[in-house]
């Protein structure tokens, strides 16, 4: 083969290489998609489909189901009760919460006959104790003997950034002797305003049994500010202790990784 022929062959190989390289890059850009936590594929650092690794969602089977510590109903009028359940977030240590968890209460009489069922939706913040409360449940003149609480489906757990969690505490509680009025001050010691804060107050008797509960919504507590709250009950009782638990709204969900 002459030098001219070899040179043409060499040029052809070089040109062919660059054409193939350009075609490969084009195909890669067309068909390759950056892994995300919402693509329905187990990829990147994920330990499951769109969960684990750098994704906010905790994989099913890794997260633990909440534990129902207790559930009770308290008479609030001649035909209504308030149903309350104390839930233990067993994933709180991993700073995880749940958006839009579906739950239900079932109230039974002493013969275990269903009186009424009430369902709802709650965001579970990353804290150990989460009260769930349903006021003004109509039961008529029937007496509630048993209150049952559970989740309709297992909650989906999401990792909540530590810096997105507010710093709240309750102080200066004042409880009237007849249990009809409870006041307190809620302090926001964080650097950001806290909005749409739900507070649940529960009264306990000398045996440590819950005897009344109520909730209140505080629209906003400014950063490094405080807000007074008052809970009232129409029926007197003999409480020896009151507990107020803040339930801050979860931060807006991000698009993930």
Secondary structure, DSSP 8 states (H G I E B T S, - for coil): --HHHHHHHHHHHHHHHHHHHHHHHHHHHHH-----TTSSS--TT-SBTTBSTTSSB--TTTS---EEEEEEEEE-SSSEEEEEEEEE-TTGGGTEEEEEEEEEEEEE-TT--EEEEEEEEEEE-SSSEEEEEEEEEE-TT----EEEEEESS---EEE--GGGS--EEEEEEEE-TTSSEEEEEEEE-SSS-EEEEEEEEEEE-TTS-EEEEEEEEEEEE-TTEEEEEEEE-SS----SEEEEEEE----------
